[in-house]
Amino acid sequence: MRYEAATNLFAGLCRYSLKPKKSPLENFCTELLAWCLQNSEGFQREFLKLMKLDFLKNFKERPEIGTQQYWIKNEEEEEGEAEPEVRQRGFFDLIIQAPPNSNGKSDFLIALESKIGAGFEIGQLPDYRAELARIKKLADYTHCCLVTLTKLSKKPPHADAHIRWPEVQDLLSNISVENSKFEIIYRQFADFLKEKGIAPMKIDKVNPDLLKWGGCFNLQIDLWRILDRLRAGEELKPLMKHRIVFEPTKKESELSLGIYGKHEPLDWIGFEFFDISDLPKLCMVVSGKFRGEIRREKLKLLLGKTETLARTSENHGLEADYVKNLNATWLNFRQPIVPEYDGDAEKIYEWLLYGAEEISKLKPN
């Protein structure tokens, strides 16, 4: 495994400036993060705390940082003359390694894998764990860990620890770095992530006053921010129209706030205010639209493909409406803002994101 310190920010970023197809946003942010870790002991210390790994609690030294660390199949190949593309089997986005002890060995090696848009590929993380196990055996590390860094709160299987990019953005916004000349880079990195919709979101708990006809417009601002992050995110950008709408439904007692889909089957993603003339309520909605009439038995099969979403949705999440003049069938998932989601903007965002991704995969034929 090659190890190169990312000591110069522009040298690190330059490697990817001519590679627009190689996850440019992820690589750009990874190189910036590596530079920030190297140039502030305080930021590095607080970033390591986000991992919540027990063996880091009493670690006092400054670890070494490297990016884009390629694996090599074996030592013999490393010494051969084969081209790098032939020898490379994969690479870690970012490496954090304890400095060598007096015996030449290191206490830990942390491989950090970052995702901002698409998720991890099938088998990617198990392969990384296998490589870490091989490295640990060869180099006799005390700890070899895989840490994931994504926008979502759920820790992926096979990861030893997990960090959310919004946590990093918050840390960048508030950290005081030792070299005041560098502080502007940390702040601008934080601003850049915020512009990309990667920042902590907050929302007040839903209460009757917020949901009343006048008060619901105050809540609308927070819900709008959630939808705007979904609309601008790499995951749904190709699927959603640009404009967020706030409009009445066919029922006089309901209002909808959301975004229409750009391509079928994803039709709508957003929120519904209902019973607004009585005891107002709020729920999240993801809707799929299919051309022609689809029998209920077929809808149940489609529902089975989104089992997790259906299990958390009211009435198992299934509503089917056949409108003759439109010759279409809708599959709607609704999730009321119950205590599990109330006041948790990140969890609301993730439910809507998951629902939109799952419905967009459905094919009735």
C-alpha positions as a Markdown table, in Angstrom:
| # | Residue | x | y | z |
|---|---|---|---|---|
| 1 | Met | 0.0 | 0.0 | 0.0 |
| 2 | Arg | 1.4 | 3.4 | -1.0 |
| 3 | Tyr | 1.3 | 6.1 | 1.6 |
| 4 | Glu | 1.5 | 9.8 | 0.7 |
| 5 | Ala | 0.9 | 12.6 | 3.1 |
| 6 | Ala | -1.5 | 15.2 | 1.7 |
| 7 | Thr | 0.6 | 18.2 | 2.9 |
| 8 | Asn | -0.4 | 20.6 | 0.1 |
| 9 | Leu | -4.1 | 21.3 | -0.5 |
| 10 | Phe | -3.8 | 22.3 | -4.1 |
| 11 | Ala | -1.6 | 19.4 | -5.0 |
| 12 | Gly | -4.3 | 17.1 | -3.6 |
| 13 | Leu | -7.1 | 18.7 | -5.4 |
| 14 | Cys | -5.2 | 19.0 | -8.7 |
| 15 | Arg | -5.1 | 15.2 | -9.0 |
| 16 | Tyr | -8.9 | 15.1 | -9.6 |
| 17 | Ser | -9.4 | 18.4 | -11.5 |
| 18 | Leu | -9.1 | 16.6 | -14.9 |
| 19 | Lys | -11.2 | 13.5 | -13.9 |
| 20 | Pro | -14.8 | 14.7 | -14.0 |
| 21 | Lys | -16.1 | 11.1 | -14.1 |
| 22 | Lys | -14.3 | 9.9 | -11.0 |
| 23 | Ser | -16.8 | 11.1 | -8.3 |
| 24 | Pro | -15.4 | 14.7 | -8.3 |
| 25 | Leu | -17.5 | 15.9 | -5.4 |
| 26 | Glu | -16.5 | 13.0 | -3.1 |
| 27 | Asn | -12.8 | 13.2 | -4.1 |
| 28 | Phe | -12.8 | 17.0 | -3.7 |
| 29 | Cys | -14.3 | 16.8 | -0.2 |
| 30 | Thr | -12.0 | 13.9 | 0.8 |
| 31 | Glu | -8.9 | 15.9 | -0.2 |
| 32 | Leu | -10.2 | 19.0 | 1.7 |
| 33 | Leu | -11.0 | 16.9 | 4.7 |
| 34 | Ala | -7.5 | 15.3 | 4.7 |
| 35 | Trp | -5.9 | 18.7 | 4.5 |
| 36 | Cys | -8.0 | 20.0 | 7.4 |
| 37 | Leu | -7.1 | 17.0 | 9.5 |
| 38 | Gln | -3.4 | 17.5 | 8.9 |
| 39 | Asn | -3.4 | 21.2 | 9.6 |
| 40 | Ser | -5.3 | 21.5 | 12.9 |
| 41 | Glu | -4.7 | 19.2 | 15.9 |
| 42 | Gly | -7.9 | 20.4 | 17.4 |
| 43 | Phe | -10.0 | 19.6 | 14.4 |
| 44 | Gln | -8.3 | 16.2 | 14.1 |
| 45 | Arg | -9.0 | 15.4 | 17.8 |
| 46 | Glu | -12.7 | 16.4 | 17.5 |
| 47 | Phe | -13.1 | 14.5 | 14.2 |
| 48 | Leu | -11.7 | 11.3 | 15.8 |
| 49 | Lys | -14.2 | 11.7 | 18.6 |
| 50 | Leu | -17.0 | 11.4 | 16.0 |
| 51 | Met | -16.0 | 7.8 | 15.3 |
| 52 | Lys | -16.7 | 6.8 | 19.0 |
| 53 | Leu | -14.0 | 4.1 | 18.9 |
| 54 | Asp | -12.9 | 3.1 | 22.4 |
| 55 | Phe | -9.2 | 2.7 | 21.5 |
| 56 | Leu | -9.0 | 6.4 | 20.4 |
| 57 | Lys | -10.1 | 7.7 | 23.8 |
| 58 | Asn | -6.7 | 7.8 | 25.3 |
| 59 | Phe | -4.7 | 8.4 | 22.1 |
| 60 | Lys | -2.7 | 11.6 | 22.5 |
| 61 | Glu | -0.3 | 11.7 | 19.5 |
| 62 | Arg | -1.1 | 13.1 | 16.0 |
| 63 | Pro | -1.8 | 10.3 | 13.5 |
| 64 | Glu | -0.6 | 10.3 | 9.9 |
| 65 | Ile | -3.1 | 11.1 | 7.1 |
| 66 | Gly | -3.2 | 9.8 | 3.5 |
| 67 | Thr | -5.7 | 9.7 | 0.7 |
| 68 | Gln | -6.4 | 7.4 | -2.2 |
| 69 | Gln | -4.3 | 4.6 | -0.8 |
| 70 | Tyr | -4.2 | 1.8 | -3.4 |
| 71 | Trp | -4.1 | -1.9 | -2.5 |
| 72 | Ile | -1.5 | -4.2 | -4.1 |
| 73 | Lys | -2.2 | -7.9 | -4.4 |
| 74 | Asn | 1.0 | -9.0 | -2.7 |
| 75 | Glu | 4.5 | -7.9 | -2.0 |
| 76 | Glu | 6.0 | -9.6 | -5.0 |
| 77 | Glu | 3.7 | -7.6 | -7.3 |
| 78 | Glu | 4.7 | -4.4 | -5.6 |
| 79 | Glu | 8.3 | -5.0 | -6.5 |
| 80 | Gly | 7.6 | -6.0 | -10.1 |
| 81 | Glu | 7.4 | -3.8 | -13.2 |
| 82 | Ala | 3.7 | -4.1 | -14.0 |
| 83 | Glu | 1.8 | -1.0 | -14.7 |
| 84 | Pro | -0.1 | 0.5 | -11.6 |
| 85 | Glu | -3.5 | -0.1 | -13.3 |
| 86 | Val | -2.6 | -3.8 | -13.5 |
| 87 | Arg | -1.5 | -4.2 | -9.9 |
| 88 | Gln | -4.1 | -2.0 | -8.2 |
| 89 | Arg | -7.1 | -3.9 | -6.9 |
| 90 | Gly | -8.9 | -1.0 | -5.1 |
| 91 | Phe | -8.2 | 1.9 | -2.8 |
| 92 | Phe | -9.2 | 3.5 | 0.5 |
| 93 | Asp | -10.4 | 7.1 | 0.2 |
| 94 | Leu | -8.6 | 8.2 | 3.4 |
| 95 | Ile | -6.2 | 6.5 | 5.8 |
| 96 | Ile | -5.6 | 7.6 | 9.4 |
| 97 | Gln | -2.6 | 5.8 | 10.9 |
| 98 | Ala | -1.0 | 6.0 | 14.3 |
| 99 | Pro | 2.7 | 6.9 | 14.1 |
| 100 | Pro | 5.1 | 3.9 | 14.6 |
| 101 | Asn | 6.1 | 2.9 | 18.1 |
| 102 | Ser | 9.7 | 2.3 | 19.1 |
| 103 | Asn | 9.4 | -1.3 | 17.8 |
| 104 | Gly | 8.4 | 0.0 | 14.4 |
| 105 | Lys | 4.8 | -1.1 | 14.7 |
| 106 | Ser | 1.6 | 1.1 | 14.8 |
| 107 | Asp | -1.3 | 0.9 | 17.2 |
| 108 | Phe | -4.0 | 1.4 | 14.6 |
| 109 | Leu | -5.0 | 1.9 | 11.0 |
| 110 | Ile | -8.3 | 3.4 | 10.1 |
| 111 | Ala | -9.6 | 3.3 | 6.6 |
| 112 | Leu | -12.3 | 5.9 | 5.9 |
| 113 | Glu | -14.7 | 5.4 | 3.0 |
| 114 | Ser | -16.7 | 8.4 | 1.9 |
| 115 | Lys | -20.0 | 8.7 | -0.1 |
| 116 | Ile | -21.9 | 11.8 | -0.9 |
| 117 | Gly | -24.1 | 10.8 | -3.8 |
| 118 | Ala | -24.5 | 7.1 | -4.7 |
| 119 | Gly | -24.3 | 4.4 | -2.1 |
| 120 | Phe | -21.6 | 1.8 | -1.7 |
| 121 | Glu | -21.3 | -0.8 | -4.4 |
| 122 | Ile | -22.4 | -4.4 | -3.7 |
| 123 | Gly | -19.5 | -6.2 | -2.0 |
| 124 | Gln | -17.4 | -3.0 | -1.6 |
| 125 | Leu | -17.3 | -2.8 | 2.2 |
| 126 | Pro | -16.7 | -6.6 | 2.7 |
| 127 | Asp | -13.8 | -6.4 | 0.3 |
| 128 | Tyr | -12.4 | -3.5 | 2.3 |
| 129 | Arg | -12.7 | -5.4 | 5.5 |
| 130 | Ala | -10.9 | -8.4 | 4.0 |
| 131 | Glu | -8.1 | -6.1 | 2.8 |
| 132 | Leu | -7.8 | -4.6 | 6.3 |
| 133 | Ala | -7.6 | -8.0 | 7.8 |
| 134 | Arg | -4.8 | -8.9 | 5.4 |
| 135 | Ile | -3.0 | -5.6 | 6.3 |
| 136 | Lys | -3.4 | -6.2 | 10.0 |
| 137 | Lys | -1.9 | -9.6 | 9.8 |
| 138 | Leu | 1.1 | -8.5 | 7.7 |
| 139 | Ala | 1.9 | -5.3 | 9.7 |
| 140 | Asp | 0.7 | -6.5 | 13.1 |
| 141 | Tyr | -1.5 | -3.5 | 13.9 |
| 142 | Thr | -3.4 | -3.6 | 17.2 |
| 143 | His | -6.5 | -2.3 | 15.5 |
| 144 | Cys | -7.6 | -2.1 | 11.9 |
| 145 | Cys | -11.0 | -0.4 | 11.4 |
| 146 | Leu | -13.3 | 0.6 | 8.6 |
| 147 | Val | -15.2 | 3.8 | 9.1 |
| 148 | Thr | -17.8 | 5.1 | 6.7 |
| 149 | Leu | -18.7 | 8.8 | 6.1 |
| 150 | Thr | -22.0 | 9.5 | 4.4 |
| 151 | Lys | -24.9 | 12.0 | 4.6 |
| 152 | Leu | -27.2 | 9.4 | 6.3 |
| 153 | Ser | -27.4 | 8.5 | 10.0 |
| 154 | Lys | -27.6 | 4.7 | 9.5 |
| 155 | Lys | -24.3 | 2.8 | 9.9 |
| 156 | Pro | -23.8 | 0.5 | 6.9 |
| 157 | Pro | -23.2 | -3.2 | 7.5 |
| 158 | His | -19.5 | -4.2 | 7.8 |
| 159 | Ala | -18.5 | -0.7 | 9.1 |
| 160 | Asp | -16.9 | -0.5 | 12.5 |
| 161 | Ala | -17.9 | 3.1 | 13.0 |
| 162 | His | -19.9 | 5.7 | 11.1 |
| 163 | Ile | -19.8 | 9.5 | 10.7 |
| 164 | Arg | -22.3 | 11.8 | 8.9 |
| 165 | Trp | -21.1 | 14.6 | 6.6 |
| 166 | Pro | -23.5 | 17.1 | 8.4 |
| 167 | Glu | -21.6 | 16.4 | 11.6 |
| 168 | Val | -18.3 | 17.3 | 9.8 |
| 169 | Gln | -19.9 | 20.4 | 8.4 |
| 170 | Asp | -21.0 | 21.5 | 11.9 |
| 171 | Leu | -17.5 | 20.8 | 13.2 |
| 172 | Leu | -15.9 | 22.8 | 10.4 |
| 173 | Ser | -18.2 | 25.7 | 11.2 |
| 174 | Asn | -17.4 | 26.0 | 14.9 |
| 175 | Ile | -13.8 | 24.8 | 15.3 |
| 176 | Ser | -11.1 | 27.2 | 16.3 |
| 177 | Val | -7.9 | 26.2 | 14.5 |
| 178 | Glu | -4.4 | 26.9 | 15.8 |
| 179 | Asn | -3.2 | 28.8 | 12.7 |
| 180 | Ser | -5.6 | 31.7 | 12.3 |
| 181 | Lys | -4.4 | 32.1 | 8.6 |
| 182 | Phe | -6.0 | 28.7 | 7.8 |
| 183 | Glu | -9.3 | 29.4 | 9.5 |
| 184 | Ile | -10.9 | 30.8 | 6.4 |
| 185 | Ile | -10.4 | 27.5 | 4.6 |
| 186 | Tyr | -12.2 | 25.6 | 7.3 |
| 187 | Arg | -15.1 | 28.1 | 7.2 |
| 188 | Gln | -15.3 | 28.1 | 3.4 |
| 189 | Phe | -15.3 | 24.3 | 3.4 |
| 190 | Ala | -18.2 | 24.4 | 5.8 |
| 191 | Asp | -20.0 | 26.9 | 3.5 |
| 192 | Phe | -19.3 | 24.8 | 0.5 |
| 193 | Leu | -20.9 | 21.7 | 2.1 |
| 194 | Lys | -23.9 | 23.8 | 3.2 |
| 195 | Glu | -24.4 | 25.0 | -0.4 |
| 196 | Lys | -24.4 | 21.4 | -1.4 |
| 197 | Gly | -27.2 | 20.6 | 1.1 |
| 198 | Ile | -24.8 | 18.9 | 3.5 |
| 199 | Ala | -25.4 | 20.6 | 6.8 |
| 200 | Pro | -27.4 | 19.7 | 10.0 |
| 201 | Met | -31.1 | 20.4 | 9.6 |
| 202 | Lys | -33.3 | 21.3 | 12.5 |
| 203 | Ile | -37.1 | 21.3 | 12.9 |
| 204 | Asp | -39.4 | 22.1 | 15.8 |
| 205 | Lys | -41.7 | 19.4 | 17.2 |
| 206 | Val | -45.1 | 19.4 | 15.5 |
| 207 | Asn | -47.8 | 20.8 | 17.7 |
| 208 | Pro | -51.4 | 22.0 | 17.1 |
| 209 | Asp | -50.5 | 25.7 | 17.0 |
| 210 | Leu | -47.9 | 25.1 | 14.3 |
| 211 | Leu | -50.4 | 23.1 | 12.2 |
| 212 | Lys | -53.2 | 25.6 | 12.4 |
| 213 | Trp | -54.0 | 27.6 | 9.2 |
| 214 | Gly | -51.8 | 30.5 | 10.2 |
| 215 | Gly | -49.1 | 28.6 | 12.0 |
| 216 | Cys | -48.5 | 26.0 | 9.3 |
| 217 | Phe | -46.6 | 28.7 | 7.3 |
| 218 | Asn | -44.0 | 28.9 | 10.0 |
| 219 | Leu | -43.5 | 25.2 | 9.9 |
| 220 | Gln | -43.4 | 25.3 | 6.1 |
| 221 | Ile | -40.0 | 27.0 | 6.1 |
| 222 | Asp | -38.4 | 24.1 | 7.9 |
| 223 | Leu | -40.1 | 21.5 | 5.7 |
| 224 | Trp | -39.1 | 23.5 | 2.6 |
| 225 | Arg | -35.4 | 23.2 | 3.7 |
| 226 | Ile | -35.8 | 19.4 | 3.9 |
| 227 | Leu | -37.3 | 19.3 | 0.4 |
| 228 | Asp | -34.7 | 21.6 | -1.0 |
| 229 | Arg | -31.9 | 19.4 | 0.3 |
| 230 | Leu | -33.6 | 16.4 | -1.4 |
| 231 | Arg | -34.1 | 18.3 | -4.6 |
| 232 | Ala | -30.5 | 19.5 | -4.8 |
| 233 | Gly | -28.9 | 16.2 | -3.6 |
| 234 | Glu | -27.0 | 14.0 | -6.0 |
| 235 | Glu | -29.3 | 11.0 | -5.2 |
| 236 | Leu | -32.5 | 12.5 | -6.4 |
| 237 | Lys | -31.5 | 15.4 | -8.7 |
| 238 | Pro | -32.1 | 13.4 | -11.9 |
| 239 | Leu | -35.5 | 12.3 | -10.7 |
| 240 | Met | -37.1 | 15.5 | -9.3 |
| 241 | Lys | -38.4 | 18.7 | -10.9 |
| 242 | His | -36.8 | 21.9 | -9.8 |
| 243 | Arg | -39.8 | 23.7 | -8.4 |
| 244 | Ile | -41.2 | 23.0 | -4.9 |
| 245 | Val | -45.0 | 23.6 | -4.8 |
| 246 | Phe | -47.4 | 24.4 | -1.9 |
| 247 | Glu | -50.9 | 23.7 | -3.2 |
| 248 | Pro | -54.4 | 22.5 | -2.1 |
| 249 | Thr | -55.4 | 18.9 | -2.9 |
| 250 | Lys | -58.8 | 17.8 | -4.3 |
| 251 | Lys | -60.0 | 17.6 | -0.8 |
| 252 | Glu | -60.8 | 20.9 | 0.8 |
| 253 | Ser | -59.3 | 19.9 | 4.1 |
| 254 | Glu | -55.8 | 19.1 | 2.8 |
| 255 | Leu | -52.7 | 21.0 | 1.6 |
| 256 | Ser | -49.6 | 19.5 | 0.0 |
| 257 | Leu | -46.1 | 20.7 | 0.0 |
| 258 | Gly | -43.6 | 18.9 | -2.1 |
| 259 | Ile | -41.9 | 18.2 | -5.5 |
| 260 | Tyr | -43.2 | 16.4 | -8.5 |
| 261 | Gly | -41.1 | 13.7 | -10.1 |
| 262 | Lys | -39.5 | 14.2 | -13.4 |
| 263 | His | -39.7 | 10.5 | -14.6 |
| 264 | Glu | -42.2 | 7.8 | -13.8 |
| 265 | Pro | -42.8 | 5.9 | -11.6 |
| 266 | Leu | -41.7 | 8.6 | -9.1 |
| 267 | Asp | -44.6 | 11.0 | -9.0 |
| 268 | Trp | -44.5 | 13.1 | -5.8 |
| 269 | Ile | -42.4 | 13.5 | -2.7 |
| 270 | Gly | -43.3 | 15.7 | 0.2 |
| 271 | Phe | -45.8 | 16.5 | 3.0 |
| 272 | Glu | -49.5 | 16.6 | 3.5 |
| 273 | Phe | -51.4 | 18.8 | 5.9 |
| 274 | Phe | -54.8 | 17.2 | 6.5 |
| 275 | Asp | -57.8 | 17.8 | 8.7 |
| 276 | Ile | -56.7 | 21.4 | 8.7 |
| 277 | Ser | -60.2 | 22.6 | 9.4 |
| 278 | Asp | -60.5 | 20.4 | 12.5 |
| 279 | Leu | -57.4 | 19.0 | 14.3 |
| 280 | Pro | -54.6 | 19.5 | 11.8 |
| 281 | Lys | -52.1 | 16.7 | 11.2 |
| 282 | Leu | -49.0 | 16.2 | 9.1 |
| 283 | Cys | -47.6 | 13.2 | 7.3 |
| 284 | Met | -44.8 | 12.5 | 4.8 |
| 285 | Val | -45.8 | 11.1 | 1.4 |
| 286 | Val | -44.0 | 9.4 | -1.4 |
| 287 | Ser | -46.1 | 8.5 | -4.5 |
| 288 | Gly | -45.5 | 6.3 | -7.5 |
| 289 | Lys | -47.5 | 6.6 | -10.7 |
| 290 | Phe | -48.0 | 3.8 | -13.2 |
| 291 | Arg | -49.7 | 4.0 | -16.6 |
| 292 | Gly | -52.8 | 1.9 | -17.0 |
| 293 | Glu | -54.8 | -0.1 | -14.4 |
| 294 | Ile | -52.8 | -2.2 | -12.1 |
| 295 | Arg | -54.7 | -4.8 | -10.1 |
| 296 | Arg | -54.5 | -4.8 | -6.4 |
| 297 | Glu | -52.7 | -8.1 | -6.4 |
| 298 | Lys | -49.9 | -6.6 | -8.5 |
| 299 | Leu | -49.7 | -3.6 | -6.2 |
| 300 | Lys | -49.2 | -5.9 | -3.3 |
| 301 | Leu | -46.3 | -7.5 | -5.1 |
| 302 | Leu | -44.8 | -4.1 | -5.7 |
| 303 | Leu | -45.4 | -3.3 | -2.1 |
| 304 | Gly | -43.3 | -6.3 | -1.1 |
| 305 | Lys | -40.4 | -4.8 | -2.9 |
| 306 | Thr | -40.5 | -1.8 | -0.5 |
| 307 | Glu | -41.0 | -3.8 | 2.6 |
| 308 | Thr | -39.2 | -1.6 | 5.0 |
| 309 | Leu | -41.0 | 1.5 | 3.8 |
| 310 | Ala | -44.3 | -0.3 | 4.0 |
| 311 | Arg | -43.7 | -1.6 | 7.5 |
| 312 | Thr | -43.2 | 1.9 | 8.9 |
| 313 | Ser | -46.1 | 3.4 | 7.0 |
| 314 | Glu | -49.7 | 3.8 | 8.1 |
| 315 | Asn | -52.0 | 1.0 | 6.9 |
| 316 | His | -48.9 | -0.8 | 5.6 |
| 317 | Gly | -48.4 | 2.1 | 3.3 |
| 318 | Leu | -50.7 | 0.9 | 0.5 |
| 319 | Glu | -53.2 | 3.0 | -1.2 |
| 320 | Ala | -54.2 | 2.4 | -4.8 |
| 321 | Asp | -56.3 | 4.8 | -6.9 |
| 322 | Tyr | -57.4 | 4.1 | -10.4 |
| 323 | Val | -58.5 | 7.2 | -12.3 |
| 324 | Lys | -60.2 | 6.4 | -15.6 |
| 325 | Asn | -59.7 | 9.6 | -17.4 |
| 326 | Leu | -56.0 | 9.6 | -16.6 |
| 327 | Asn | -55.6 | 5.9 | -17.1 |
| 328 | Ala | -53.2 | 5.6 | -14.3 |
| 329 | Thr | -52.7 | 3.9 | -10.9 |
| 330 | Trp | -51.0 | 5.4 | -7.9 |
| 331 | Leu | -49.1 | 3.6 | -5.2 |
| 332 | Asn | -48.8 | 6.0 | -2.2 |
| 333 | Phe | -46.8 | 5.7 | 1.0 |
| 334 | Arg | -47.8 | 7.8 | 3.9 |
| 335 | Gln | -46.0 | 8.1 | 7.2 |
| 336 | Pro | -47.5 | 10.4 | 9.9 |
| 337 | Ile | -45.1 | 12.5 | 11.9 |
| 338 | Val | -45.2 | 10.3 | 15.0 |
| 339 | Pro | -42.8 | 10.8 | 18.0 |
| 340 | Glu | -40.2 | 8.7 | 16.2 |
| 341 | Tyr | -39.9 | 11.4 | 13.5 |
| 342 | Asp | -41.2 | 14.5 | 15.4 |
| 343 | Gly | -38.5 | 17.2 | 15.7 |
| 344 | Asp | -35.9 | 15.0 | 13.8 |
| 345 | Ala | -35.3 | 16.7 | 10.4 |
| 346 | Glu | -32.6 | 14.2 | 9.5 |
| 347 | Lys | -34.8 | 11.2 | 10.1 |
| 348 | Ile | -37.6 | 12.8 | 8.0 |
| 349 | Tyr | -35.2 | 13.5 | 5.2 |
| 350 | Glu | -33.9 | 9.9 | 5.2 |
| 351 | Trp | -37.5 | 8.5 | 5.1 |
| 352 | Leu | -38.4 | 10.6 | 2.1 |
| 353 | Leu | -35.1 | 9.8 | 0.4 |
| 354 | Tyr | -35.4 | 6.1 | 0.9 |
| 355 | Gly | -39.0 | 6.1 | -0.3 |
| 356 | Ala | -38.2 | 8.1 | -3.4 |
| 357 | Glu | -35.3 | 5.8 | -4.3 |
| 358 | Glu | -37.4 | 2.6 | -3.7 |
| 359 | Ile | -40.4 | 3.7 | -5.7 |
| 360 | Ser | -38.2 | 4.9 | -8.6 |
| 361 | Lys | -36.9 | 1.3 | -8.9 |
| 362 | Leu | -40.3 | -0.3 | -9.3 |
| 363 | Lys | -41.3 | -1.8 | -12.6 |
| 364 | Pro | -44.9 | -3.1 | -12.8 |
| 365 | Asn | -44.3 | -5.1 | -16.0 |
